[in-house]
Amino acid sequence: EEAEQEEAGEEETAEAESEALSGGEESGKPDKGKKGKVEKKKTKKKPEAKEKAPPGAEEKKEPAEKEQKKEKKAGQKEGPVPASPATRRLAREMGVNLRDVTPSGKGGVVTREDVESFAEEGKKAAEQKPERKETPEKKPAREQKKPEKPKEAEGRPITVEVPPLPDFEKWGPVQREPVRSIRRAIARQMALSWSQIPHVTSQDTADVTGLEAFRQKHKEKVAEKGGRLTLTIFAMKAVVGALKAFPRFNASLDPEAGEIVLKQYYHIGVAVDTPDGLIVPVIRDVDRKSITDLSIELAELIEKTRDRKTGIEDLQGGSFTITNIGPLGGGHFAPIINYPQVAIMGMGSAKQQPVVRETRAGRPEIVPRLMLPMVLTIDHRVLDGADSSRFLRMVIDALEDPEELLMTMA
């Protein structure tokens, strides 16, 4: 009998415990004979009911303790939290106060991973908030009234919005004309190049006195065959020699693949000034053609371009571009790269200038020389300023010495 009573007492105790955890005696009443025992067990288990808080209650304790620590240190001056500039920027973007983050780096440095982990925990806590609101349990007073965290300055976008144009007619009469197809295409191409490519321009000057004498000597023979022997022709051959020595100038960048595309062909684009705008037809396989062949082909292509008879195949496939504003009388300038190429070379107007040179005896003397302004613009994602200087110097050396130029044609 005692064993049976003991078993009955244990069963009633278990029932009383389950009732205490479920919030009261609504699920059923114990027998009168065991009332004292049940009440005793219920009294003992009440603290357990308090301990079994709804989900997320323990998560609230940690922020509350942090807030209390902050209140204690409110009167004290604190130095900046040790973190790298990149980590600080990430914290600002994610709205994280670095003082709330537990550092894991050496010497108490807050790392990028610490910030991301803290932000992720905050997101999880925010997702659980609606569930905690549904629980009937009352929140402790210290959790109900939390001091507001000091808000850090929020990041603001630095993108530039293009403002609408003003009403120009307020200041005088105006005339509007539509943007034609060629000018529209030029505008798109230039905007693309300027927005995608970080441009760097180098400048130098070439002494083309000897080259000009060579050109004057042979231009009539070339003209008889229907060509025009210009400085641009010699520049094309000099550029090919430099492209072979510095392959990255004859390339394109593939940002998505993270690769540089090195081209094994030498198709040179030549900028042509037309009534409709600047157009760049392409001369293919410049390395395989003679000076005379190039003179004839370029003359025909320029005429074809100005008569608007070029096809799309004549304008595509260039691996490098040359632009010559010399006939218009210009000097140094900064050309825009023809996307997706990585470099462009410009030539100004060759002019007689006084130059200091050494005589054979080693004495300086001032002599008149025909000097050609030259510029080279590069894509700084692929090339550096030192590369630009070397490339331009090789081209200039070839132009200054016709014999050297002939050697680069091999």
Legacy VTK file of the C-alpha trace (Angstrom):
# vtk DataFile Version 3.0
C-alpha trace
ASCII
DATASET POLYDATA
POINTS 410 float
0.000 0.000 0.000
2.797 2.415 0.833
4.361 1.756 -2.608
1.016 2.413 -4.293
0.583 5.671 -2.342
4.122 6.664 -3.280
3.396 6.038 -6.968
0.139 7.984 -6.757
1.994 10.837 -5.054
4.592 10.912 -7.844
1.898 10.957 -10.535
0.082 13.826 -8.785
3.367 15.681 -8.385
4.074 15.315 -12.131
0.582 16.591 -12.925
1.075 19.537 -10.596
4.394 20.363 -12.268
2.875 20.308 -15.769
0.020 22.556 -14.538
2.484 24.987 -12.973
4.460 25.209 -16.247
1.318 25.667 -18.354
0.175 28.639 -16.239
-2.223 27.382 -13.525
-4.806 24.754 -12.546
-7.054 25.154 -15.591
-6.108 21.733 -16.996
-7.508 19.846 -13.963
-7.758 19.649 -10.112
-5.792 17.266 -7.898
-7.481 14.915 -5.360
-8.309 16.407 -1.971
-6.246 13.820 -0.144
-3.054 14.931 -1.834
-3.698 18.662 -1.852
-0.854 19.503 0.550
1.695 17.666 -1.510
0.611 19.256 -4.752
0.740 22.748 -3.309
4.201 22.076 -1.962
5.444 20.958 -5.340
3.791 23.887 -7.070
5.479 26.303 -4.683
8.837 24.754 -5.418
8.320 24.785 -9.189
7.193 28.417 -9.438
10.751 29.708 -9.812
11.126 27.231 -12.722
8.133 28.864 -14.432
9.881 32.200 -14.177
13.083 30.711 -15.519
11.290 29.271 -18.550
10.858 32.632 -20.207
9.447 32.990 -23.716
11.856 32.700 -26.661
14.139 35.684 -27.017
13.864 36.819 -23.361
17.469 35.833 -22.665
18.560 37.651 -25.787
17.120 40.815 -24.251
19.330 40.502 -21.176
22.547 41.068 -23.076
21.462 44.381 -24.708
20.070 45.483 -21.305
23.404 44.736 -19.605
25.209 46.605 -22.375
22.937 49.589 -21.847
23.678 49.545 -18.101
27.414 49.481 -18.833
26.944 52.401 -21.185
25.066 54.363 -18.516
27.912 53.779 -16.043
30.454 55.017 -18.557
28.313 57.932 -19.729
30.281 60.432 -17.681
33.640 59.062 -18.787
35.425 60.129 -21.962
36.187 57.251 -24.280
38.702 57.201 -27.083
37.909 56.003 -30.618
37.260 52.298 -31.090
40.305 50.631 -32.733
39.254 49.713 -36.279
40.517 50.155 -39.833
38.997 52.864 -42.095
37.380 50.159 -44.239
35.754 48.613 -41.129
34.497 52.031 -39.984
32.998 52.682 -43.409
31.283 49.267 -43.380
29.892 49.984 -39.904
28.459 53.310 -41.081
26.855 51.672 -44.108
25.291 48.915 -41.966
24.218 51.317 -39.185
26.363 49.612 -36.557
27.839 51.467 -33.566
31.407 50.167 -33.178
31.198 50.567 -29.376
28.495 47.867 -29.312
30.665 45.349 -31.170
32.828 42.824 -29.316
36.319 42.959 -30.912
38.109 39.797 -31.948
41.248 41.316 -33.481
44.624 41.670 -31.837
44.793 44.420 -29.229
41.019 44.807 -29.148
40.711 45.797 -32.836
37.216 45.495 -34.316
37.395 43.567 -37.610
35.114 43.492 -40.637
33.868 40.056 -39.562
32.931 41.436 -36.114
30.761 44.143 -37.705
29.074 41.727 -40.114
28.423 39.212 -37.311
26.962 41.937 -35.072
24.691 43.176 -37.849
23.518 39.619 -38.592
22.621 39.051 -34.930
20.680 42.305 -34.958
18.685 41.155 -37.976
17.794 37.862 -36.284
16.700 39.684 -33.132
14.533 42.047 -35.219
12.843 39.059 -36.914
11.937 37.559 -33.524
10.347 40.752 -32.145
6.785 40.088 -33.440
6.795 36.650 -31.731
7.705 38.176 -28.362
4.822 40.677 -28.588
2.290 37.833 -28.721
3.408 36.277 -25.387
1.150 37.104 -22.405
4.127 37.435 -20.052
4.822 40.922 -18.781
8.231 42.364 -19.543
10.421 43.482 -16.644
10.460 47.223 -16.056
14.117 47.518 -17.070
13.309 45.934 -20.465
10.245 48.105 -21.035
12.138 51.361 -20.621
15.386 51.250 -22.508
17.422 54.390 -22.977
17.653 55.256 -26.658
20.982 54.548 -28.314
22.794 57.584 -29.633
22.285 57.603 -33.393
25.357 57.856 -35.582
25.297 60.146 -38.590
23.587 58.289 -41.414
25.389 57.933 -44.732
24.102 60.024 -47.601
24.378 59.151 -51.288
27.038 61.058 -53.232
25.675 60.302 -56.683
25.138 63.350 -58.835
21.714 63.832 -60.348
21.697 65.773 -63.591
19.552 68.875 -63.025
17.067 69.986 -65.679
18.275 72.637 -68.099
17.173 76.207 -67.441
14.912 78.114 -69.797
17.558 79.721 -72.033
14.939 81.876 -73.751
14.789 84.028 -70.616
18.135 85.524 -71.646
17.631 85.794 -75.404
16.541 84.014 -78.583
17.644 80.406 -79.124
17.467 77.827 -81.882
17.180 74.065 -81.445
18.376 71.385 -83.854
18.106 67.597 -83.512
21.186 65.499 -82.696
21.931 63.531 -85.846
22.640 59.794 -85.826
26.444 60.086 -86.163
26.761 62.764 -83.483
24.463 60.697 -81.230
26.711 57.652 -81.686
29.821 59.758 -80.958
28.205 61.155 -77.810
27.336 57.676 -76.533
30.827 56.315 -77.264
32.614 59.245 -75.603
30.367 59.110 -72.524
30.992 55.357 -72.244
34.764 55.761 -72.528
34.981 58.639 -70.074
32.753 56.975 -67.463
34.380 53.522 -67.590
38.082 54.244 -68.167
40.399 56.111 -65.748
42.420 58.221 -68.207
46.078 59.203 -67.725
47.861 61.293 -70.380
51.616 61.635 -71.031
53.166 64.330 -73.255
56.450 64.581 -75.121
57.992 66.083 -78.258
59.660 64.351 -81.202
62.327 65.898 -83.414
61.085 64.904 -86.881
63.492 67.049 -88.898
65.162 64.028 -90.500
61.845 62.199 -91.014
60.312 65.219 -92.737
63.288 65.360 -95.135
62.734 61.656 -95.915
58.992 62.279 -96.464
59.607 65.183 -98.823
62.012 63.012 -100.806
59.542 60.175 -101.397
56.082 61.786 -101.328
55.940 62.408 -105.087
56.586 58.743 -105.908
53.840 57.689 -103.509
51.456 60.304 -104.926
51.948 58.864 -108.414
50.553 55.579 -107.117
47.502 57.278 -105.600
48.709 57.595 -102.020
49.526 60.412 -99.605
52.741 60.073 -97.607
51.985 61.823 -94.297
53.508 61.752 -90.826
50.533 59.613 -89.742
51.766 56.767 -91.985
55.169 56.736 -90.271
53.475 56.975 -86.867
51.376 53.872 -87.652
54.495 51.814 -88.406
56.301 53.148 -85.317
53.289 52.318 -83.135
53.172 48.714 -84.378
56.811 48.255 -83.356
56.004 49.585 -79.873
52.865 47.407 -79.599
54.967 44.313 -80.251
57.423 45.372 -77.561
54.624 46.283 -75.086
51.704 43.858 -75.740
49.451 45.298 -73.031
48.912 48.424 -75.133
47.339 46.172 -77.786
44.696 44.821 -75.425
41.270 45.219 -73.827
40.129 44.683 -70.238
37.340 42.189 -69.490
36.136 43.368 -66.034
33.542 40.601 -65.575
36.044 37.823 -66.254
38.860 39.701 -64.506
41.120 39.199 -67.520
43.206 41.262 -69.949
42.575 40.281 -73.570
45.906 40.481 -75.447
45.325 40.785 -79.196
47.623 39.053 -81.681
46.678 41.372 -84.565
47.549 45.022 -85.271
44.511 46.884 -86.598
45.074 50.633 -86.210
42.166 53.088 -86.106
42.811 56.575 -87.528
40.536 59.423 -86.405
39.115 61.336 -89.368
37.541 64.803 -89.123
34.282 64.912 -91.133
31.441 67.450 -91.408
29.309 65.076 -89.300
31.905 64.612 -86.549
34.946 62.513 -85.676
34.877 59.021 -87.223
37.523 56.312 -86.715
37.922 53.883 -89.654
40.316 50.965 -89.158
43.352 49.893 -91.223
43.875 46.154 -90.722
47.173 44.265 -90.449
49.366 47.363 -90.428
52.385 45.221 -89.538
52.127 43.350 -92.882
51.851 46.380 -95.174
54.518 48.647 -96.648
54.706 52.417 -96.291
53.436 52.834 -99.846
50.533 50.382 -99.338
49.463 52.162 -96.168
49.667 55.575 -97.894
47.327 54.433 -100.653
44.857 52.589 -98.377
44.617 55.403 -95.822
44.020 58.028 -98.517
41.180 55.945 -99.978
39.670 55.216 -96.563
39.686 58.906 -95.523
37.910 59.900 -98.745
35.400 57.093 -98.298
34.751 58.165 -94.687
34.173 61.824 -95.559
31.767 60.795 -98.322
29.873 58.685 -95.733
30.456 55.499 -97.729
32.056 53.423 -94.959
30.325 50.316 -93.699
30.161 49.054 -90.133
33.017 46.606 -90.898
35.297 49.572 -91.692
34.760 51.019 -88.199
35.114 47.917 -86.025
37.955 45.702 -84.798
40.611 48.331 -84.043
43.203 47.441 -81.396
44.831 50.902 -81.079
43.943 54.411 -82.285
45.948 57.368 -83.629
44.510 60.879 -83.839
46.379 63.675 -85.634
45.174 67.275 -85.187
48.346 68.653 -86.773
46.662 69.832 -89.990
44.435 72.061 -87.844
47.413 73.653 -86.087
46.981 72.179 -82.601
49.684 71.337 -80.075
49.482 69.055 -77.043
46.013 67.811 -76.062
44.359 64.975 -74.107
42.484 62.534 -76.382
39.792 60.178 -75.063
40.416 56.443 -75.432
38.277 54.622 -77.985
36.501 52.058 -75.748
37.185 49.098 -75.350
40.806 49.819 -76.306
43.290 50.750 -73.568
45.335 53.502 -75.235
45.289 56.239 -77.869
48.169 58.297 -79.306
47.778 61.894 -80.451
49.918 64.072 -82.704
49.955 67.853 -82.828
51.252 70.279 -85.437
54.988 69.991 -86.226
56.676 73.408 -86.016
60.159 74.839 -86.307
61.527 75.586 -82.829
64.920 76.611 -81.421
66.554 73.579 -79.830
69.787 73.331 -77.852
72.006 70.550 -79.207
75.600 69.520 -78.733
78.092 69.851 -81.545
80.580 67.103 -82.364
83.065 68.972 -80.242
80.673 68.703 -77.289
79.718 72.374 -77.202
76.023 73.406 -76.957
74.459 75.300 -79.825
70.980 76.529 -80.672
69.601 75.186 -83.943
66.152 75.220 -85.623
64.456 71.801 -85.549
61.027 70.563 -86.638
59.384 69.477 -83.366
56.235 67.319 -83.241
54.027 67.431 -80.079
52.967 63.919 -79.067
50.567 62.631 -76.402
49.607 59.172 -75.172
46.499 58.469 -73.097
46.251 55.125 -71.271
43.696 53.126 -69.296
45.114 53.204 -65.769
43.334 49.954 -64.893
45.671 48.097 -67.283
48.696 50.373 -67.696
50.803 52.691 -65.529
52.524 56.016 -66.140
55.927 54.323 -66.441
54.538 52.049 -69.184
53.239 55.113 -70.990
56.620 56.878 -70.867
58.485 53.829 -72.206
55.999 53.246 -75.016
55.986 56.890 -76.117
59.777 57.107 -75.943
60.101 54.055 -78.240
57.745 55.614 -80.788
59.623 58.940 -80.652
63.011 57.228 -81.077
61.703 55.526 -84.224
60.302 58.796 -85.640
63.490 60.747 -84.896
65.658 58.255 -86.765
64.249 57.016 -90.116
66.772 54.181 -90.133
65.538 53.069 -86.705
61.971 53.268 -88.028
62.841 50.952 -90.895
64.286 48.491 -88.379
60.992 48.407 -86.426
59.061 47.377 -89.541
60.398 43.806 -89.399
LINES 1 411
410 0 1 2 3 4 5 6 7 8 9 10 11 12 13 14 15 16 17 18 19 20 21 22 23 24 25 26 27 28 29 30 31 32 33 34 35 36 37 38 39 40 41 42 43 44 45 46 47 48 49 50 51 52 53 54 55 56 57 58 59 60 61 62 63 64 65 66 67 68 69 70 71 72 73 74 75 76 77 78 79 80 81 82 83 84 85 86 87 88 89 90 91 92 93 94 95 96 97 98 99 100 101 102 103 104 105 106 107 108 109 110 111 112 113 114 115 116 117 118 119 120 121 122 123 124 125 126 127 128 129 130 131 132 133 134 135 136 137 138 139 140 141 142 143 144 145 146 147 148 149 150 151 152 153 154 155 156 157 158 159 160 161 162 163 164 165 166 167 168 169 170 171 172 173 174 175 176 177 178 179 180 181 182 183 184 185 186 187 188 189 190 191 192 193 194 195 196 197 198 199 200 201 202 203 204 205 206 207 208 209 210 211 212 213 214 215 216 217 218 219 220 221 222 223 224 225 226 227 228 229 230 231 232 233 234 235 236 237 238 239 240 241 242 243 244 245 246 247 248 249 250 251 252 253 254 255 256 257 258 259 260 261 262 263 264 265 266 267 268 269 270 271 272 273 274 275 276 277 278 279 280 281 282 283 284 285 286 287 288 289 290 291 292 293 294 295 296 297 298 299 300 301 302 303 304 305 306 307 308 309 310 311 312 313 314 315 316 317 318 319 320 321 322 323 324 325 326 327 328 329 330 331 332 333 334 335 336 337 338 339 340 341 342 343 344 345 346 347 348 349 350 351 352 353 354 355 356 357 358 359 360 361 362 363 364 365 366 367 368 369 370 371 372 373 374 375 376 377 378 379 380 381 382 383 384 385 386 387 388 389 390 391 392 393 394 395 396 397 398 399 400 401 402 403 404 405 406 407 408 409
